[in-house]
Amino acid sequence: MALQALAGVHYLAGHQGQPRTLSLARQRFFWYDVEKDVRSYFRNCARCVLSKTPEPAARAPLESITTSAPLELESRTSPYHPMGNGGTERFNRTLGGMLRSLPPRSKHKWPQMIQTMTFTYNCTQHETTGFAPFYLMFGRVPRLPADLLFKNVLRDDSVCDYNAYVKSLATDLQSAGSETLVCGTETSV
């Protein structure tokens, strides 16, 4: 069962790496030594071993951008000038790695996989903010194929009216926003 769970949060989630796989696994499952199992699964993932490249040695210093709401920042960069938008270039590098890790059959239809890979990327916790962009935008944890596979969706007994949902969403988003501001990190997605 642990192997199926790890396949659902690693293989089906675009081979995003050990920390993000561990985050998704902890969010959805619990078993003894989950971290050890994720580490072992990741080391033995043939797609990751073949397609992942080491991080570059030299990095430019980063500066925090302060925003107060999602989509508040409308980036002012020069088109067709990659150095003008480092965030986008970093995402493109990650997306390229995710597409490289696809099995050969899926690589033939890589343009159709971009939307799926972008969604799974946005569902994982980011190092900078400590939250998944999906959570910061919508105030809830997204449903992934692994949730359907293990029928986690069916266990959600909380059915509420629209007013209760809006209040809960506002509270969750306010909590996420205040936690990221305390950490001194950006919240732009």
C-alpha distance (Angstrom), angle and dihedral (degrees) to the residues before:
residue distance angle dihedral
M1 . . .
A2 3.82 . .
L3 3.81 90.5 .
Q4 3.81 91.1 52.5
A5 3.79 90.6 48.4
L6 3.81 91.8 49.8
A7 3.79 91.0 47.1
G8 3.79 88.4 53.8
V9 3.80 94.6 52.4
H10 3.80 98.7 35.1
Y11 3.80 112.5 24.9
L12 3.81 95.9 34.7
A13 3.82 91.8 39.5
G14 3.79 96.0 61.3
H15 3.84 102.7 -92.5
Q16 3.81 91.1 -83.7
G17 3.76 97.7 171.7
Q18 3.77 140.0 -95.3
P19 3.85 101.8 -66.4
R20 3.80 94.3 47.9
T21 3.81 93.0 43.6
L22 3.80 89.4 50.9
S23 3.81 90.7 49.2
L24 3.82 92.5 51.8
A25 3.82 91.8 45.0
R26 3.81 93.3 50.5
Q27 3.79 90.4 47.1
R28 3.79 92.6 56.0
F29 3.81 110.2 22.6
F30 3.78 142.7 32.9
W31 3.78 130.6 -154.5
Y32 3.78 136.1 137.2
D33 3.85 114.4 -80.2
V34 3.80 94.9 9.2
E35 3.82 89.9 155.7
K36 3.81 92.4 53.8
D37 3.81 91.1 47.8
V38 3.82 92.4 49.3
R39 3.81 90.8 49.1
S40 3.82 91.1 50.0
Y41 3.81 93.1 45.0
F42 3.79 90.9 49.3
R43 3.82 93.8 49.2
N44 3.81 90.8 51.0
C45 3.80 97.0 45.3
A46 3.80 103.3 114.9
R47 3.83 93.5 -161.9
C48 3.82 91.6 55.3
V49 3.79 94.3 45.5
L50 3.81 90.8 51.8
S51 3.77 99.2 42.6
K52 3.80 109.1 32.8
T53 3.77 119.6 95.5
P54 3.80 125.7 -161.1
E55 3.80 119.3 -100.1
P56 3.82 115.8 -93.3
A57 3.80 114.6 -98.2
A58 3.82 98.1 -135.0
R59 3.79 120.7 58.2
A60 3.77 132.0 176.3
P61 3.80 115.7 -120.0
L62 3.81 113.6 -95.8
E63 3.77 125.6 -134.4
S64 3.79 123.2 -157.9
I65 3.77 118.1 -117.6
T66 3.78 113.9 -151.2
T67 3.79 118.6 -142.2
S68 3.77 130.8 166.0
A69 3.81 101.8 -155.7
P70 3.81 139.7 23.3
L71 3.81 114.4 -84.4
E72 3.83 91.5 11.1
L73 3.79 92.7 124.0
E74 4.28 108.6 69.4
S75 4.27 89.2 -169.7
R76 3.83 110.9 -128.3
T77 3.74 104.3 -143.0
S78 3.77 135.4 145.2
P79 3.80 113.9 -102.8
Y80 3.79 116.3 -116.1
H81 3.79 91.1 15.5
P82 3.81 107.8 109.9
M83 3.81 95.9 -172.8
G84 3.81 89.8 61.4
N85 3.80 93.9 67.7
G86 3.78 112.1 39.3
G87 3.82 94.3 169.8
T88 3.77 92.3 58.0
E89 3.78 92.2 44.7
R90 3.81 90.8 50.9
F91 3.80 90.6 50.5
N92 3.81 90.8 47.9
R93 3.80 88.9 53.3
T94 3.81 91.1 51.2
L95 3.81 91.9 45.4
G96 3.81 89.8 49.8
G97 3.81 89.8 53.3
M98 3.79 90.9 49.4
L99 3.81 91.3 49.9
R100 3.82 90.9 47.5
S101 3.80 89.6 54.5
L102 3.82 92.9 57.4
P103 3.80 117.1 111.1
P104 3.82 114.8 -99.6
R105 3.82 93.6 -103.0
S106 3.82 91.9 55.8
K107 3.80 93.6 43.6
H108 3.80 89.7 68.4
K109 3.80 89.0 64.3
W110 3.81 97.4 38.6
P111 3.84 95.7 140.3
Q112 3.81 89.2 61.7
M113 3.83 90.2 49.5
I114 3.83 95.8 56.6
Q115 3.80 93.8 83.3
T116 3.82 92.3 49.1
M117 3.80 92.9 46.9
T118 3.82 91.8 47.8
F119 3.80 90.4 51.0
T120 3.81 93.3 50.7
Y121 3.80 90.7 46.4
N122 3.80 90.2 53.2
C123 3.82 90.2 49.8
T124 3.80 94.3 61.0
Q125 3.78 127.9 83.4
H126 3.80 114.5 -98.7
E127 3.77 121.9 -138.3
T128 3.80 93.4 -133.5
T129 3.80 100.4 52.9
G130 3.79 101.5 21.2
F131 3.81 88.8 -131.0
A132 3.79 136.7 86.3
P133 3.83 112.4 -105.6
F134 3.81 88.1 -127.8
Y135 3.80 90.2 58.2
L136 3.81 92.7 47.4
M137 3.80 90.9 50.4
F138 3.81 101.1 41.4
G139 3.81 104.3 19.4
R140 3.80 95.6 -126.2
V141 3.78 141.6 81.9
P142 3.83 110.7 -99.0
R143 3.78 124.1 -121.8
L144 3.80 113.4 -113.5
P145 3.82 131.1 -169.1
A146 3.81 87.6 -100.8
D147 3.82 88.8 62.0
L148 3.79 90.5 55.7
L149 3.80 92.2 43.8
F150 3.81 92.1 54.6
K151 3.83 92.8 34.7
N152 3.82 92.5 -121.9
V153 3.79 88.1 144.1
L154 3.79 90.8 62.9
R155 3.83 91.3 56.8
D156 3.80 92.7 63.5
D157 3.80 101.6 106.4
S158 3.80 96.1 167.6
V159 3.78 106.1 110.8
C160 3.78 113.9 166.6
D161 3.76 140.8 165.1
Y162 3.80 124.2 -98.6
N163 3.80 95.2 -98.6
A164 3.82 92.6 53.4
Y165 3.80 90.3 47.0
V166 3.82 93.1 51.1
K167 3.82 91.3 49.3
S168 3.80 91.2 48.4
L169 3.82 91.9 47.2
A170 3.80 92.2 49.8
T171 3.81 91.3 49.7
D172 3.82 92.8 47.8
L173 3.81 93.7 47.6
Q174 3.80 92.2 46.3
S175 3.81 89.8 50.2
A176 3.82 92.6 48.8
G177 3.80 91.5 46.2
S178 3.78 94.4 49.8
E179 3.82 92.3 47.1
T180 3.80 92.4 52.6
L181 3.81 91.8 46.7
V182 3.82 90.5 51.1
C183 3.80 89.2 53.7
G184 3.81 89.5 51.8
T185 3.79 94.1 -124.6
E186 3.75 133.7 132.6
T187 3.77 122.8 -100.2
S188 3.78 100.3 -161.5
V189 3.80 115.1 126.3
